[in-house]
Amino acid sequence: MNSNNSQKSSVSLFEITTAQHDQRLDNFLLKYLGNVPRTRIYRIIRKGEVRVNKKRCKPNYKLQSGDQVRIPPLRIELEPRDKSRPPQQLLQRLQQAILFENDHILIIDKPAGLAVHAGSGVDYGVIDAMRLLRPDEDIELVHRLDRDTSGCLLLSKHRQALLAMQSILQDRSLHKNYRVAVKGNWPRELIEINLPLKKIHLDNGERRVRVDKNGKMALTRISLLLSGRLFSLIQVELVTGRTHQIRAHCQAQGHEIAGDDKYGDAEFNRNMRRHKIRRLMLHASSLELPHSEFTPEVVINAPLPAEFELLSGMASGN
């Protein structure tokens, strides 16, 4: 690493406050050491170079108020690498995509194709961009959307709001609704899918889920909007929030989502491309927030992408 662009830090001792209480150790370090590569951070945790109250801890350790975190000397880049900085055009797009905001939370209309956070092969995501846009706020993701899913994404602006929003997700008082285009003629009587889902890891390291009696309970509710021979449009309420839940549940019914390259039907996707549908047709259309200390009771809607409007226009000849 070029010494002109980096410097060696000294040992740091950080006392956890109520703002960081119950935060995972790895998430705390990823934010605190923003210019240190993610792989390096997990390495220093694994090797015991990071200590909490003078003891080794795993990445998923939940920090407690008053904990003393020791961070070893690290070589830190003085400026973020250009490739890890979201382009100005994306920052402007996300600023214009804010659907709702108060002092505690904000909801954006996430574009399809944009990951929610950086990861393997992904240099930046929504959270990185929003933190650049709001450097004086403690922006965190309340939940996630798949990279190719568009629509309503909820973020918090401080730690207390994050915990409160996660709590209403867990007690299911926050409702998440999706617009979905699926293969074939969806049966009008199929209004609920209650099939357990289990995570699996493929040989290439990719994560998938499948219906499995030993998996976690997953409940999806469906309303049929438009039906046809080639495709149907459905409205989905996600009661539980399992990884890839809607995609796996639709696949299990033989009505795969259009444009799905993981759980989809290749021939159906080719047919849809002939109709100019080239994306995953899964859109988080609305969030229904209950009244809480940090939110009013409100329904936030994300505009339907052009591809869904196109399919609605095709419905009569479908």
N, C-alpha and C positions, 0 to 999 in steps of 0.2 A: 504494500500500500504506500502511495506517495506521501512522504512526510510533510510536503507542503500543503496537503489537503486533509491532514489528520493530526490528532494529538493524543497523548497518553493521559488518561484520567488517573486520579488517585483513588484510594479506598474511600467509599462513601458509606455513611451510616444514615439510614432513613427511618424515622419513627412514623408508624402508620397512624393516621388520624381517622376520625369518624367518616371522612369523605372516602377513604379507601377501605373501610371496614367490610369484610366479607368478599373482597375482590380476590380472584385467583392470583397466585404469585406470578405465573407466566404473563397474564394479562397486564399486571402492574408493571412488570419489567419491560414488556413490549412498548408500553406507552412512555414510561420514564426514560428508557434508552432508545428513543425514536430513531437514531441514526446508526444503531448497531444492528447488523443482520440478524434476522430471526433465528437462523441455525446456530449462530454464536451464543445467543441468549439461552437456548435450550441446552447447549453444551455446558455452559458454566453452571447451570442448575444441576445437570446430571453429574458433573464432576465434584459437586459440593463446594464450589467457589462462592456461590451465593449462600448466605446463612441467615436464618431467621431465629432470633434469640439464641445465637451461637450454635444452632443445630442445622443439619441438612434438612431440606424439605423437597417434596415432589412439586412438579409444576402446577398441580391442581390444588395445592394447599390454599385454604381460605384464610386470608390475612385478618388479624384481629386488631382492634384499636390498641395502641401501645406497643405492638410488635416492633422489634428493632431488626431492620433488614440491612445486612452487610452486602454491598456490591463491590466486587473486586476491581482492581485497575483494568481499564479497557482502552483499546485504541478506538477513538471515536472520530468519525468524519465531521469536519467543521461545518459542512453543508451537505444536505441530502444529495444523493446521486441524481442526475437529471432524469434517468429512466424511471426512478421511483416517484417522481413528482407528477401528479396529474396535470395534464395540459390545461392551459387557461380556458380553452373552449369548453372543456368538460366542467370546469368550475363554474363557468357562467351558466351552462345548461342546468346544473344541479341547483344553483341559486334560483333559477326560474322555475324549477320543478317542485318547490316547496308548496305543499297543499294546505298545511295548517301549522301554526306555531304559537306558542305562548312562552312564559318564562321558564317552563319546565321540560317541554317536549317539542319535537317537530316531526312532521310526517312529510315525506317526499314521494314523488312519483318516479320510482327507480326505472331507468331505461333498461330494456332487454340487452343482454350482452355485457353488462357491467357487473363485476363481482362486488359483493358487499365488503370484502376486505382482501388485502394482499395475501398471497399464498404461493404454492408451487406453480411457477410459470406465470404468476400474476404479480405485477409490480405495484399496483395500487388498486384500491376499491373505493366504494362509497365512503366508508368511514375515514379513509385517508384524505379524501377530498373535502369532506365536511369539516374535519379538524383544521384544514388550511383555511377554509372559509370562516370558521369560528374559533380562532386561536385562544380566545379568552373564556371559552366554555368547555366543560368536561363532556364532550360528545361521545356517546357510546351507542352501540346497536342494542335495541331491546329484543329484536328477533332477527331472523335472516330470511332472505329469499334466494333461490337458486340463481346462478349467474344469468341464465337465459330467461328468467321470469321477470316480467315488468310489474309496475304498480306500487301500491301503498307499502311503504317501509317506515317503521316507527323507530325514532331515535330519541334518547334522553339527553338533557343538557346539564344534569348534575347527578351525583351518585344516589341521592335519596329518590329522585324520580325514576332512575333506572330500577332500583329495587321494588318500588311501588308498581311500576308497569310490568315487571316480570312476575310479580305476585298476582296481578289480575289476569295475566296470561295463564298462569298455573291454575287459578280457580275458575277459568273459562268464562269470566264475565266480560272479556274483550272478544268480540266476534270478528273473524277474518273471512272475507268472502272473495271468491275468485270467479272469473269468466274463463271458460275452457272450451276449445274446439276439439272434438274427439272423432274417432273413426266410426263410420256406420250409423245405424239408426238406434239411438239410445232408447231402451225400453221405458215407457212412461211410468211404469210401476216401480222401477228401480230408483228409489228415493233415498236409500241409505246403504252404505257399505261399512260393515263392521268386521274387519279382518286384521288379525295381528301382523305386525311387520317386524322383521329381524334384519339387522345390519349385517352385511357380508363384505369381505374384502377380496377383490380379485387378485390374481397373480401379479398384475401390473401395478398394484397398490391402490387402484381405484375403488371408491366406496359405493356400494349399491345397497338396496333393501329388497326383500322379497317377502311374500306372504308365507308365514311360518307359524304353526300353532304354539311354538315356544317363544315367539316374538312379543313385543309390547302391544298392548291394546291400541287400535287406531280406528277412529270413527270419522266418516265423511258423509255429509248430507248433500243431496243433489236435487235441483229443480231443473226440469227440462224446459229450455227456451225455444229452440228450433230443432226439428228433426228432419233427416233426409237419408237418401240411399248412400251418398258418399261420406257425409259428415253430419254431426249434430253439434249444437251449441248448448252448453249447460252452465248453470250457476251452481257453485260449490261453496258450502260452508265447511270450513276446516275446524272440526270440534277439538281434535287433538292435533298436535303439531309435530308429527314424526318426520324424519328426513325423507324427502321425495314421496310423501304420503299420497298426494293426489295422483302423481305419475304412476306409482306402483298399484294403487287401487284401480285406476282406469285400465291398466294393463291386465290386471287379474280378471276383469269383466270382459276382456276381448274388445275394448273400445279405447285403444291407445290414443294419446294426445298427439295432435298434428305437430310435426316438426321435432318430435322427441327423439334424440339420437341415442338415448340410453335405454329407454323402456318402450320405444315406439315400434311401428311397423314400417319397414323400409319401402314396400310397395305403396302403401298409403301416403307416405311422405313424398314419394316421387309424384304421385297424382296431385298432391296439394301444391307442389312446386310449379306444376303446370298452370295452376291458378294463382301464381305469384305469392304463395305462402311459403316463406323460407325461414321462419323463426319458430321457436317453441310457442305454441298457442295457449299459454298459461299466463293470466294477468290477474294480479291482486287488485280487484276492482274496488274494494271498500274495507274500511276499518270502522267498527262500531265501538266507541269508547264509552265506558260507564262513568258516571260522576265519581270523582275521587278528589283527594286533597290537591292533586296536581292537574286534573283535567275536568272539563265540563262533560256532560252527557252529550255526545255529538257523533254524527256519522260523517266520515270523510270519504269522498269518492274520487277515484283516479279516472281521468278520461279514457275511453276505450281507444286503444291504438288503431291505426288505419287498417291494419290487417283484419281486425274483428269487424270493422264497418264494412269491409269488402265482402267478408263471408255473409254478413247479414243481407247484403244486396244480392248475393248469389242464391239465397235460401230457396226462392221460389222454383228455381231450376235445378235444385240439388237432388 
